Amino acid sequence: MTDWMALEDVRTAFANQVDYCRANDAPLTAAVVQAILDGMAGPGAFRAALRDWPGKPMADALPLRAAGGLHGLLLTGAAPSLAPLYAGEAVDSGALVNAAIDAHDAALLPWLDGPPQTNEAARSANYAAAMLWLAAQGLPRRFECIEIGSSAGINLMMDRYRYDLGGIAVGPENAAMRIAPDWRGPPPPEATVEIMSLRGCDVAPINLTDAEALLRLRAYAWPEHRVRAQRLEIAAAEAARRAPDLVEADAAAFVVEALARPQAAGTSRVLMHSIVWQYLGAERQAAITTAMEAAGAAATLDRPLAWIAVEANRLTFRHELTVRYWPGDGEPQLLGAAHPHGAWVEWKG
């Protein structure tokens, strides 16, 4: 298959996104992206901006920027004609989508200004399972967590969520949210873990208590995954109750600063991220890797370092859960695969 990082042709990127959505249980979103692709030669500034995209359209998530804009038209009530399509009715998706683009050309343009923010609470089930696995490797069970690409900080509130991981329970009984992905394979190791702190950054953090920002997040959620909308509302209510520890920062600079902080004895420090690596670019990726490996070389049994990642493999259209930890060889360990929005986890352990 095509290496997604090399996709510089806009049409190829849109076609790749269609395949990706279909492979990840999102036929409605696939239909919207396909409709935009089919009508791309049409008139208007929005379509012209797509055709003349100056960057790398797949790495920039251009198809999902465009799809988010269409969903936003529905959510704001600007394009009620799209309602049958998003309700899953048998309609001519191409005609409806392109009529909406014709009618709302100017309103759609701002949706291309930045990448989609799709931080999803259910992805944190992968973090929780990986912490259980790390504890089983002998790392201290008290975790100091740092996350990059935190978006609205939804996963920075994971200490308030309750997880059912193949029958293994993690998190408080009186949790604000319960997350139980379809678990495939054996359960993760059973252990008692404690999250001591959660800090995160984003280059453009979103305030979940801001109505306009929350609407944008709703638009980026794939509409056929309705449970995601429910989780988003719960997360917004939790953020209103107590805001997550989220700052605006460059990911590489944030990691370097976090690694330089004193680490309590008997605590595992862990870097986490989900569906963000692709947006960082080679320079930031290299800077973070260098900083982590240098810190890993200095890690001790009493103050270990770990790295949990849930990132896309565009060659297989699957998301892989990998872990590295130090002291030790720090080599990536593939723990399993996961649905991009948390519907299932295929555990290998």
C-alpha positions as CSV (number, residue, x, y, z in Angstrom):
1,M,0.0,0.0,0.0
2,T,0.9,3.6,-0.3
3,D,3.1,5.2,2.4
4,W,0.7,7.8,3.8
5,M,3.6,10.2,4.7
6,A,4.5,10.4,1.0
7,L,1.0,11.4,-0.1
8,E,1.4,14.8,-1.6
9,D,-1.3,14.6,-4.2
10,V,-4.6,15.9,-2.9
11,R,-6.8,13.5,-4.7
12,T,-4.7,10.5,-3.6
13,A,-4.9,11.7,0.0
14,F,-8.7,11.9,-0.2
15,A,-8.9,8.5,-1.7
16,N,-6.6,7.1,1.0
17,Q,-8.8,8.7,3.7
18,V,-11.9,7.1,2.2
19,D,-10.2,3.7,2.5
20,Y,-9.0,4.5,6.0
21,C,-12.5,5.4,7.2
22,R,-14.1,2.3,5.7
23,A,-11.4,0.2,7.4
24,N,-12.3,1.8,10.7
25,D,-16.1,1.5,10.8
26,A,-16.9,4.9,9.5
27,P,-18.9,4.4,6.2
28,L,-20.7,7.7,6.6
29,T,-17.5,9.8,7.0
30,A,-16.1,7.8,4.1
31,A,-19.1,8.8,1.9
32,V,-18.7,12.5,2.8
33,V,-14.9,12.4,2.0
34,Q,-15.7,10.6,-1.3
35,A,-18.3,13.2,-2.2
36,I,-15.9,16.0,-1.6
37,L,-13.3,14.3,-3.8
38,D,-15.8,13.6,-6.5
39,G,-16.8,17.3,-6.6
40,M,-13.4,18.8,-6.2
41,A,-13.2,20.1,-9.8
42,G,-16.2,22.3,-9.1
43,P,-16.3,26.1,-8.5
44,G,-15.7,28.1,-5.4
45,A,-12.9,29.1,-3.0
46,F,-13.2,26.1,-0.8
47,R,-12.7,23.6,-3.6
48,A,-9.8,25.7,-5.0
49,A,-8.1,25.7,-1.6
50,L,-8.3,21.9,-1.5
51,R,-7.0,21.6,-5.1
52,D,-4.1,24.0,-4.4
53,W,-3.2,22.8,-1.0
54,P,0.4,24.0,-0.3
55,G,1.4,21.3,2.3
56,K,1.2,17.6,2.5
57,P,-2.6,16.9,2.5
58,M,-2.5,13.6,4.3
59,A,-0.1,14.6,7.0
60,D,-2.1,17.9,7.4
61,A,-5.3,15.8,7.7
62,L,-6.8,17.9,4.9
63,P,-9.7,15.4,4.1
64,L,-10.8,15.5,7.8
65,R,-10.6,19.2,7.9
66,A,-13.0,19.4,5.0
67,A,-15.3,16.7,6.4
68,G,-15.4,18.4,9.8
69,G,-16.6,21.6,8.0
70,L,-19.5,19.7,6.4
71,H,-20.5,18.2,9.8
72,G,-20.2,21.7,11.3
73,L,-22.7,23.0,8.8
74,L,-25.2,20.4,10.0
75,L,-24.5,21.0,13.7
76,T,-25.0,24.7,13.5
77,G,-28.2,24.4,11.6
78,A,-26.7,26.1,8.5
79,A,-27.4,23.2,6.2
80,P,-30.4,21.2,7.3
81,S,-30.5,19.5,3.9
82,L,-27.6,17.4,5.1
83,A,-29.7,15.9,8.0
84,P,-30.9,12.8,6.0
85,L,-27.3,11.9,5.1
86,Y,-26.0,12.2,8.6
87,A,-29.0,10.2,9.9
88,G,-27.8,7.3,7.7
89,E,-30.7,7.4,5.2
90,A,-30.3,6.1,1.7
91,V,-29.6,9.4,-0.1
92,D,-27.4,10.7,-2.9
93,S,-24.5,11.7,-0.7
94,G,-22.6,13.3,-3.5
95,A,-25.4,15.6,-4.5
96,L,-26.2,16.7,-1.0
97,V,-22.6,17.3,0.0
98,N,-21.7,19.3,-3.1
99,A,-24.9,21.3,-3.0
100,A,-23.9,22.3,0.6
101,I,-20.4,23.2,-0.5
102,D,-21.9,25.4,-3.3
103,A,-24.2,27.1,-0.8
104,H,-21.7,27.6,2.0
105,D,-18.4,28.2,0.3
106,A,-17.2,31.0,2.5
107,A,-18.3,29.4,5.7
108,L,-16.3,26.2,5.0
109,L,-13.0,28.0,4.3
110,P,-12.0,28.6,8.0
111,W,-12.3,24.8,8.6
112,L,-9.1,24.4,6.5
113,D,-7.1,26.7,8.8
114,G,-6.0,24.1,11.3
115,P,-5.8,20.3,11.8
116,P,-8.8,18.5,13.3
117,Q,-8.8,18.1,17.1
118,T,-10.0,14.6,17.8
119,N,-8.8,13.8,21.3
120,E,-11.0,10.9,22.4
121,A,-11.6,9.7,25.9
122,A,-11.8,6.0,24.9
123,R,-8.2,6.0,23.6
124,S,-7.1,6.4,27.2
125,A,-8.1,2.7,27.7
126,N,-4.9,1.9,25.8
127,Y,-2.9,4.1,28.3
128,A,-4.5,2.3,31.2
129,A,-3.8,-1.2,29.8
130,A,-0.2,-0.2,29.0
131,M,0.3,1.0,32.6
132,L,-0.9,-2.4,33.8
133,W,1.6,-4.1,31.5
134,L,4.4,-1.8,32.7
135,A,3.6,-2.6,36.3
136,A,3.8,-6.3,35.4
137,Q,7.4,-5.6,34.1
138,G,8.3,-4.4,37.6
139,L,8.0,-0.7,37.2
140,P,6.6,1.2,40.2
141,R,2.8,1.3,40.1
142,R,2.6,5.0,40.8
143,F,2.5,7.0,37.5
144,E,3.5,10.5,36.7
145,C,1.9,11.1,33.3
146,I,2.8,13.6,30.6
147,E,0.9,13.8,27.3
148,I,1.6,15.7,24.1
149,G,-1.0,16.7,21.6
150,S,-3.6,16.7,24.4
151,S,-6.1,18.8,22.4
152,A,-8.8,19.7,24.9
153,G,-7.2,17.6,27.7
154,I,-9.8,14.9,27.6
155,N,-7.3,12.1,28.4
156,L,-5.7,14.3,31.1
157,M,-8.8,13.5,33.1
158,M,-8.4,9.7,32.8
159,D,-7.9,9.4,36.6
160,R,-11.7,10.2,36.7
161,Y,-12.7,7.4,34.4
162,R,-13.4,3.7,35.1
163,Y,-12.1,1.1,32.7
164,D,-13.2,-2.5,31.9
165,L,-10.3,-4.0,30.1
166,G,-11.2,-7.5,29.2
167,G,-12.7,-8.0,32.7
168,I,-9.8,-6.2,34.5
169,A,-11.2,-3.1,36.3
170,V,-9.1,0.1,36.6
171,G,-10.2,3.4,38.0
172,P,-12.5,4.9,40.7
173,E,-15.8,3.2,41.4
174,N,-17.6,6.6,41.3
175,A,-16.1,7.5,38.0
176,A,-17.6,10.3,35.8
177,M,-17.2,8.1,32.7
178,R,-17.1,4.3,32.2
179,I,-15.1,3.0,29.2
180,A,-15.3,-0.6,28.2
181,P,-13.9,-1.3,24.7
182,D,-14.7,-4.5,23.0
183,W,-11.7,-6.5,24.2
184,R,-10.1,-9.0,21.8
185,G,-7.5,-11.4,23.1
186,P,-6.3,-12.1,26.7
187,P,-6.8,-9.5,29.4
188,P,-4.0,-7.3,30.4
189,P,-2.1,-8.1,33.7
190,E,-4.1,-7.4,36.8
191,A,-2.5,-4.8,39.0
192,T,-3.3,-1.8,41.2
193,V,-2.0,1.3,39.6
194,E,-2.2,4.9,40.9
195,I,-2.0,8.0,38.7
196,M,-0.2,10.6,40.7
197,S,-0.4,13.4,38.1
198,L,-1.5,14.2,34.6
199,R,0.0,17.1,32.6
200,G,-0.3,17.8,29.0
201,C,0.3,20.3,26.2
202,D,-1.0,21.2,22.8
203,V,0.1,23.8,20.2
204,A,-3.5,25.0,20.1
205,P,-5.3,23.8,23.3
206,I,-9.1,23.8,23.3
207,N,-11.2,25.0,26.2
208,L,-14.0,22.5,26.7
209,T,-16.0,25.1,28.6
210,D,-16.1,27.4,25.5
211,A,-19.3,26.8,23.5
212,E,-17.8,27.6,20.1
213,A,-14.7,25.4,20.8
214,L,-16.9,22.5,22.0
215,L,-19.0,22.8,18.8
216,R,-15.9,22.4,16.7
217,L,-14.9,19.2,18.6
218,R,-18.4,17.9,18.0
219,A,-18.0,18.5,14.3
220,Y,-14.7,16.5,14.2
221,A,-16.2,13.5,15.9
222,W,-17.2,11.0,13.2
223,P,-21.0,11.2,13.2
224,E,-21.7,7.5,12.9
225,H,-19.9,6.9,16.2
226,R,-22.6,8.4,18.4
227,V,-21.2,7.1,21.7
228,R,-18.3,9.5,21.1
229,A,-20.6,12.4,21.3
230,Q,-21.9,11.2,24.6
231,R,-18.3,10.8,26.0
232,L,-17.5,14.3,24.7
233,E,-20.4,15.8,26.7
234,I,-19.3,14.0,29.9
235,A,-15.7,15.2,29.4
236,A,-16.9,18.8,28.9
237,A,-18.9,18.6,32.2
238,E,-15.8,17.2,34.0
239,A,-13.7,20.0,32.6
240,A,-16.2,22.6,33.9
241,R,-16.0,20.9,37.3
242,R,-12.2,20.9,37.4
243,A,-10.1,21.8,34.4
244,P,-7.4,19.4,33.2
245,D,-3.7,20.5,33.6
246,L,-3.2,21.6,30.0
247,V,-0.9,24.2,28.6
248,E,-0.1,25.7,25.3
249,A,3.4,24.6,24.2
250,D,5.5,23.0,21.5
251,A,5.5,19.3,22.0
252,A,9.2,18.9,21.9
253,A,9.9,21.8,24.2
254,F,7.2,20.5,26.6
255,V,8.8,17.0,26.7
256,V,12.3,18.4,27.4
257,E,11.0,20.6,30.2
258,A,9.0,17.7,31.7
259,L,11.9,15.4,31.7
260,A,14.1,18.0,33.4
261,R,11.7,18.2,36.4
262,P,12.6,16.2,39.6
263,Q,11.1,12.7,39.6
264,A,9.9,11.3,42.9
265,A,11.4,8.0,44.0
266,G,9.1,5.0,43.5
267,T,7.3,6.7,40.6
268,S,7.2,5.8,37.0
269,R,7.3,8.8,34.6
270,V,5.5,8.1,31.3
271,L,5.1,10.1,28.1
272,M,1.8,9.3,26.3
273,H,0.3,10.3,23.0
274,S,-2.5,9.2,20.7
275,I,-2.9,10.1,17.0
276,V,-0.6,13.0,17.2
277,W,2.9,11.8,16.0
278,Q,1.9,12.3,12.4
279,Y,1.3,16.0,12.9
280,L,4.7,16.8,14.6
281,G,7.0,16.6,11.6
282,A,10.4,15.0,11.4
283,E,12.3,17.6,13.3
284,R,10.0,17.5,16.4
285,Q,9.8,13.7,16.2
286,A,13.6,13.5,16.3
287,A,13.9,16.0,19.1
288,I,11.4,14.1,21.3
289,T,13.1,10.8,20.5
290,T,16.5,12.1,21.4
291,A,15.3,13.6,24.6
292,M,13.5,10.4,25.7
293,E,16.4,8.2,24.9
294,A,18.8,10.4,26.7
295,A,16.5,10.5,29.8
296,G,16.0,6.8,29.4
297,A,19.8,6.2,29.6
298,A,19.7,7.9,33.0
299,A,16.6,6.1,34.3
300,T,16.8,3.9,37.4
301,L,14.7,1.1,38.8
302,D,13.3,3.5,41.3
303,R,12.8,6.3,38.8
304,P,12.0,4.6,35.5
305,L,10.8,6.2,32.3
306,A,8.2,4.8,29.8
307,W,6.7,5.9,26.5
308,I,3.2,4.8,25.5
309,A,2.0,5.6,22.0
310,V,-1.2,4.9,20.1
311,E,-0.5,5.8,16.5
312,A,-1.6,5.0,13.0
313,N,0.2,2.6,10.7
314,R,-1.1,3.8,7.3
315,L,0.3,0.8,5.6
316,T,-2.1,-1.4,7.4
317,F,-4.8,1.2,8.2
318,R,-4.5,0.1,11.9
319,H,-3.5,1.9,15.1
320,E,-0.8,0.2,17.1
321,L,-0.2,0.4,20.8
322,T,3.5,0.4,21.5
323,V,5.5,0.9,24.7
324,R,9.2,1.6,25.4
325,Y,10.7,1.7,28.9
326,W,13.9,2.2,30.7
327,P,16.1,1.0,32.4
328,G,16.4,-1.7,29.8
329,D,16.9,-1.8,26.1
330,G,14.1,0.7,25.4
331,E,13.1,-1.2,22.3
332,P,9.5,-0.7,21.2
333,Q,7.1,-3.4,22.4
334,L,4.0,-3.9,20.3
335,L,1.2,-4.6,22.8
336,G,-1.7,-4.6,20.4
337,A,-3.9,-2.8,18.0
338,A,-6.8,-0.5,18.7
339,H,-9.7,1.2,17.1
340,P,-8.9,4.9,16.5
341,H,-11.8,6.0,18.6
342,G,-11.7,3.4,21.3
343,A,-14.4,0.9,20.1
344,W,-12.1,-2.1,20.5
345,V,-8.6,-3.2,21.6
346,E,-6.9,-6.2,20.2
347,W,-4.4,-7.1,23.0
348,K,-1.2,-9.1,22.4
349,G,0.6,-8.1,25.6
